[in-house]
Amino acid sequence: MRISLLLLLMLELSSCHNGGAREETAYPKGTFGYDVAFLRRYDSVVLLENGEAQVVVSPKYQAKVFTSTALGPDGPSYGWIHYPVFDAPPNTHMNAYGGENRLWLGPEGGPYSLFFAPGDSMVFAHWKTPAPFDNEPWTVMGQTATTVDLHKTMHLVNYQGKSLSLKVDRNIRLLNRGGIDSLLGIELGPGVKAVGYETTNTLLNDSDQPVCLWMLDMFPTSEHTVIIIPYKTGQGSPATTNYFGEIPADRIQYLDSVLLLKADGRSRGKLGIHPTRACNRAGSYDPALRLLTVIQYDVVPGEPYLNQEWTTQKPPFSGDAVNAYNDGPLADGSQMGPFYELESVSPVVKGQGTHRHLVCHFTGDDAALDSLSVHLLGISLKKVHFP
């Protein structure tokens, strides 16, 4: 009897010790369950749940929403996670853990940059992501089954050599179907599964230096994924398309006040739309997963937005309100991803400012997804493709 009890105890201890690995291998890679198990090896993550709609948040990794799903642990994981980085030595430029919704502060470039030391030329060798939103943990201030509040106090120095003491509060709220309907002005039918969460991000900036809140969503690519960005009509081109060199003409389309960008992870390029031309929504469609993604964010056209380009030669308050990025190989052939990003930016914050950013994923019936795309993004999915 003693030997049996001892063996049972040893098995239980072994199970506890290897629990993360056992749980991780219980789900195929690419599923939400796999990613949650992987992340639990590194952090006491916060899992927000409403039936099959689930979101995982990491306090240790800068309050990121790492990923989400509309179909439970066995369903696809919608966020991009850079698995090798978690065990790699620290990177001096950026610890690119991934995450389908992360919070940075800007500007990245320009005379008030937070990413370059005073006097340094704005080239990659000198670029460094500030530690408070690159590799430092955040504090959980409270949580429920569907919400979590996180906080971070930051002490930064900008390109002017000015010291900034900043406080950021971040609320992440998993929505039920009624909440998604209400915020987007839709009525989801039974043919669609959905997950949606709203982040409310508040910055307290007591300095006289301009800062902005910056939301970046990283998603896995597929061969035929397309980014969809509605814009307002007006004179001139609606988009800045040369952040990292001009985007090739065969990778971008302008259709009925909607911009389409290939998001296949094969050609590095970034674009942005000025707040006077930006609508408050953008999205993407992945036909491989039959997945429609929609983001909704605050836009204030009359307020100044910081230019985040890596130059001090352009007006600092002429920036974009929404951006999109498609990853691709660098000049040396190396590549971080592939992934693609949807981004939104707040106006300049002096004193206190809040920026809301909503992420929703829809999957299901083709006709229902097409109707949602027409209503939310102004274009039928039948037109969302490249030759």
C-alpha positions as a printed Julia matrix, in Angstrom:
387×3 Matrix{Float64}:
   0.0    0.0     0.0
   2.82   2.37    0.92
   4.54   1.77   -2.43
   1.28   2.43   -4.31
   0.7    5.68   -2.43
   4.3    6.75   -3.07
   3.97   6.04   -6.77
   0.68   7.97   -6.92
   2.29  10.93   -5.17
   5.25  10.88   -7.56
   2.92  10.8   -10.54
   0.93  13.75   -9.2
   4.09  15.77   -8.58
   5.35  14.94  -12.05
   2.01  16.01  -13.52
   2.14  19.32  -11.63
   5.74  19.96  -12.66
   5.0   19.29  -16.33
   1.46  20.65  -16.31
   2.21  23.53  -18.66
   3.8   21.26  -21.25
   1.05  18.63  -20.96
  -1.67  21.23  -21.35
   0.14  22.89  -24.26
   0.48  19.66  -26.21
  -3.2   18.89  -25.64
  -4.04  21.49  -28.32
  -2.62  21.82  -31.83
  -0.44  24.82  -32.56
  -2.6   27.6   -33.97
  -5.41  27.05  -31.48
  -6.31  29.39  -28.63
  -5.78  26.6   -26.11
  -2.21  26.09  -27.3
  -1.41  29.78  -26.94
  -2.92  30.11  -23.47
  -0.92  27.1   -22.27
   2.24  28.51  -23.87
   1.78  31.91  -22.19
   1.1   30.32  -18.79
   4.65  28.96  -18.86
   5.88  32.57  -18.59
   3.18  34.58  -16.79
   0.11  34.36  -14.59
  -2.09  35.5   -17.44
  -5.61  36.88  -17.08
  -8.21  34.9   -19.02
 -11.43  36.78  -19.81
 -14.29  34.48  -20.81
 -17.85  34.71  -22.06
 -18.66  31.22  -23.29
 -16.59  30.45  -26.4
 -15.52  34.1   -26.73
 -12.24  34.37  -24.83
  -9.34  36.8   -24.49
  -5.96  36.35  -22.77
  -4.17  39.34  -21.2
  -0.63  39.42  -19.82
   0.37  41.75  -16.95
   4.03  40.69  -17.18
   4.2   41.43  -20.88
   3.09  45.07  -20.81
  -0.69  44.57  -20.44
  -0.93  43.06  -23.92
  -4.02  41.31  -25.18
  -1.96  38.47  -26.6
  -4.74  36.72  -28.48
  -8.45  35.95  -28.62
 -10.9   33.47  -30.09
 -14.59  33.23  -30.89
 -14.62  29.43  -30.78
 -13.17  28.41  -27.42
  -9.84  26.67  -26.65
 -10.12  24.38  -29.68
 -10.77  27.31  -32.0
  -8.21  29.32  -33.96
  -6.06  31.85  -32.11
  -6.43  35.26  -33.76
  -3.34  37.07  -32.41
   0.26  36.77  -33.6
   2.68  35.47  -30.95
   6.43  35.4   -31.56
   7.24  32.2   -29.66
  11.09  32.15  -30.01
  11.52  35.54  -28.32
  10.26  34.36  -24.92
  13.43  32.33  -24.32
  15.81  34.59  -26.24
  18.3   37.06  -24.69
  16.95  40.62  -24.3
  16.97  42.68  -27.48
  18.36  46.21  -27.28
  15.9   47.57  -29.85
  12.59  45.82  -29.16
  11.49  42.61  -27.49
   8.95  41.57  -30.1
   6.72  39.19  -28.15
   3.8   39.87  -30.47
   0.26  40.32  -29.24
  -2.96  41.22  -31.02
  -3.36  44.43  -29.05
  -0.53  46.3   -27.37
  -0.14  49.83  -26.04
   2.82  52.02  -26.93
   3.35  55.72  -26.45
   4.49  58.01  -29.25
   5.88  59.74  -31.08
   8.26  57.16  -32.45
  10.21  59.71  -34.53
  10.3   63.47  -34.92
  11.61  66.19  -32.6
   9.67  64.82  -29.59
  10.56  61.15  -30.17
  10.49  58.71  -27.25
  12.51  56.09  -29.18
  15.74  58.02  -29.91
  18.2   59.6   -27.49
  18.88  63.34  -27.83
  21.22  64.08  -30.72
  21.18  60.57  -32.21
  20.47  60.18  -35.91
  17.15  58.47  -36.52
  18.37  55.16  -37.9
  17.7   51.62  -36.76
  21.02  51.32  -34.92
  19.87  54.03  -32.48
  16.19  53.04  -32.25
  15.13  51.68  -28.86
  11.66  50.95  -27.49
  11.26  52.43  -23.98
  11.35  49.73  -21.3
   7.97  50.5   -19.64
   6.13  49.29  -22.75
   8.82  46.97  -24.08
   9.88  44.59  -21.29
   8.61  45.77  -17.89
   5.55  44.28  -16.1
   2.37  46.21  -15.4
   0.26  46.09  -12.24
  -3.21  44.55  -12.12
  -5.48  46.96  -10.24
  -8.64  44.85  -10.4
 -10.41  42.21  -12.45
 -13.68  40.35  -12.98
 -14.62  37.46  -15.26
 -14.79  39.81  -18.25
 -12.68  42.89  -17.34
  -9.19  43.72  -16.12
  -7.64  47.05  -15.09
  -3.88  47.57  -15.36
  -1.56  50.45  -14.47
   1.97  51.63  -15.25
   3.99  54.65  -14.1
   6.67  55.63  -16.6
   9.72  57.89  -16.46
  11.0   58.68  -19.96
  13.35  61.14  -21.67
  12.42  62.43  -25.13
  14.52  63.65  -28.05
  14.51  67.17  -26.57
  16.25  65.82  -23.46
  13.13  66.53  -21.41
  12.15  64.19  -18.56
   8.55  62.99  -18.57
   6.68  61.39  -15.68
   3.65  59.61  -17.1
   0.87  57.42  -15.74
  -1.12  55.04  -17.9
  -4.31  53.19  -16.94
  -5.68  50.5   -19.21
  -9.07  48.81  -18.98
  -9.76  45.75  -21.14
 -13.4   44.64  -21.36
 -14.62  41.5   -23.08
 -17.98  42.24  -24.7
 -21.02  40.01  -24.98
 -22.91  39.92  -28.28
 -25.23  42.7   -27.14
 -22.21  44.87  -26.32
 -20.71  44.28  -29.76
 -24.04  45.09  -31.39
 -24.37  48.29  -29.38
 -20.87  49.65  -30.04
 -20.88  48.82  -33.75
 -24.54  49.52  -34.47
 -25.26  46.02  -35.8
 -27.37  42.99  -34.97
 -25.43  39.75  -35.11
 -27.39  36.8   -36.44
 -27.07  33.12  -35.5
 -24.82  32.4   -38.48
 -21.9   34.36  -37.01
 -19.59  33.63  -34.08
 -17.86  36.67  -32.59
 -15.38  37.87  -30.01
 -14.95  41.55  -29.23
 -13.15  43.56  -26.6
 -12.81  47.26  -25.93
  -9.66  48.82  -24.49
  -9.91  52.18  -22.74
  -6.46  53.72  -22.36
  -5.91  56.83  -20.24
  -2.66  58.81  -20.11
  -1.75  61.41  -17.49
   1.02  63.69  -18.79
   1.99  66.5   -16.42
   4.79  67.8   -18.65
   4.57  70.38  -21.44
   5.96  67.84  -23.93
   3.56  66.27  -26.47
   2.85  62.53  -26.16
   0.26  60.26  -27.76
  -1.35  56.9   -27.04
  -0.66  54.33  -29.75
  -2.49  51.02  -30.21
  -1.0   48.28  -32.36
  -2.76  45.03  -33.32
  -0.63  42.13  -34.65
  -2.31  39.3   -36.57
  -1.07  36.22  -38.47
  -1.0   36.49  -42.24
  -2.28  34.16  -44.94
  -1.76  34.1   -48.69
  -4.94  36.06  -49.45
  -5.46  38.21  -46.33
  -6.39  41.81  -47.21
  -6.4   44.92  -44.99
  -9.5   47.14  -45.47
  -9.43  50.85  -44.52
 -12.37  53.17  -45.3
 -11.49  56.84  -45.82
 -13.26  60.13  -46.46
 -13.24  61.65  -49.93
 -11.16  64.78  -50.47
  -8.4   66.34  -52.53
  -5.14  64.53  -53.03
  -4.11  61.05  -51.99
  -5.89  59.84  -48.85
  -2.87  57.92  -47.55
   0.81  58.29  -46.71
   2.3   55.21  -48.37
   6.07  55.66  -48.07
   6.88  55.09  -44.39
   9.38  52.36  -45.37
   9.67  53.16  -49.04
   6.78  53.45  -51.48
   4.35  50.54  -51.4
   4.31  48.84  -54.84
   1.24  49.7   -56.9
   0.2   46.05  -57.28
  -0.15  45.71  -53.49
  -2.6   48.57  -52.89
  -6.03  49.46  -54.31
  -8.43  52.39  -53.87
 -12.08  51.33  -54.36
 -15.1   53.52  -53.58
 -13.47  55.34  -50.63
 -11.96  52.12  -49.31
  -8.26  51.32  -49.38
  -7.12  47.7   -49.75
  -3.62  46.52  -48.86
  -2.18  43.03  -49.31
  -1.41  41.48  -45.93
   0.43  38.35  -46.97
   3.64  39.02  -45.02
   5.76  39.07  -48.18
   6.54  42.76  -48.68
   7.38  45.21  -45.89
   5.32  48.37  -46.1
   3.38  50.79  -43.93
   0.73  53.38  -44.69
  -1.3   55.9   -42.72
  -4.34  58.12  -43.11
  -4.55  61.68  -41.77
  -7.27  62.39  -39.16
  -9.14  64.65  -41.6
  -9.54  61.7   -44.01
  -9.74  58.83  -41.51
 -12.96  57.08  -40.62
 -13.2   55.5   -37.17
 -12.97  51.92  -38.46
 -10.59  49.61  -40.28
 -10.37  45.88  -40.71
  -9.16  42.86  -42.61
 -10.44  39.68  -44.17
  -8.75  36.28  -44.1
 -10.59  33.91  -46.49
  -8.56  30.93  -45.24
 -10.23  31.24  -41.81
 -13.36  32.99  -43.12
 -12.44  35.64  -40.57
 -13.53  39.28  -40.72
 -11.67  41.54  -38.29
 -12.93  45.04  -37.48
 -11.31  47.68  -35.28
 -13.06  50.85  -34.13
 -11.22  53.73  -32.5
 -11.52  57.37  -31.48
 -10.72  59.99  -34.15
 -10.7   63.74  -33.39
 -10.09  65.55  -36.72
  -9.67  69.02  -35.19
  -6.88  68.01  -32.81
  -3.13  67.81  -33.57
  -1.65  64.34  -34.26
   2.06  63.67  -33.93
   4.08  62.79  -37.0
   5.88  59.55  -36.1
   8.2   59.27  -39.09
  11.93  58.91  -38.37
  12.8   62.5   -39.3
  12.93  65.92  -37.71
  12.48  67.64  -41.07
   8.69  67.38  -41.27
   6.05  69.33  -39.31
   5.73  67.5   -35.96
   1.93  67.85  -35.73
   0.99  66.45  -39.14
   0.64  62.79  -38.22
  -1.8   60.04  -39.14
  -4.71  58.71  -37.06
  -4.75  55.15  -38.41
  -1.97  52.98  -39.84
  -1.55  49.57  -41.4
   1.63  47.51  -41.74
   2.44  44.4   -43.75
   5.58  42.57  -42.69
   8.15  41.3   -45.14
  11.83  40.45  -45.5
  14.43  43.07  -44.66
  17.29  43.93  -47.0
  19.42  41.15  -45.49
  16.67  38.58  -46.04
  15.75  38.23  -42.36
  12.18  38.64  -41.17
  10.54  38.96  -37.76
   7.13  37.64  -38.8
   5.25  37.23  -41.0
   2.4   39.24  -39.5
   0.37  42.33  -40.27
  -0.77  45.22  -38.08
  -3.72  47.56  -37.72
  -2.93  50.63  -35.63
  -4.7   53.67  -34.2
  -3.25  56.77  -32.56
  -4.66  59.38  -30.19
  -4.27  63.13  -30.63
  -1.54  64.87  -28.62
  -2.0   64.37  -24.88
  -0.99  67.14  -22.51
  -2.64  66.79  -19.15
  -5.02  63.85  -19.38
  -6.3   62.04  -22.45
  -8.19  58.83  -23.2
  -8.14  56.72  -26.34
 -10.62  53.89  -26.98
  -9.81  51.05  -29.33
 -12.18  48.16  -30.05
 -11.19  44.84  -31.67
 -13.81  42.41  -33.03
 -13.46  39.16  -34.96
 -16.35  37.55  -36.85
 -16.45  34.11  -38.42
 -19.21  32.03  -39.96
 -21.68  32.25  -42.81
 -20.29  33.91  -45.95
 -23.4   35.95  -46.65
 -23.54  37.22  -43.06
 -19.85  38.2   -43.12
 -20.35  40.0   -46.42
 -23.27  41.95  -44.96
 -21.16  42.92  -41.94
 -18.32  44.11  -44.16
 -20.67  46.26  -46.25
 -22.21  47.79  -43.13
 -19.03  48.3   -41.1
 -16.32  48.86  -43.71
 -18.29  50.03  -46.75
 -17.3   47.23  -49.13
 -18.52  43.78  -50.15
 -16.09  40.95  -49.45
 -16.58  39.92  -53.07
 -14.39  42.94  -53.97
 -11.77  42.31  -51.27
  -9.09  40.53  -53.27
  -6.08  41.17  -55.5
  -5.5   39.83  -59.04
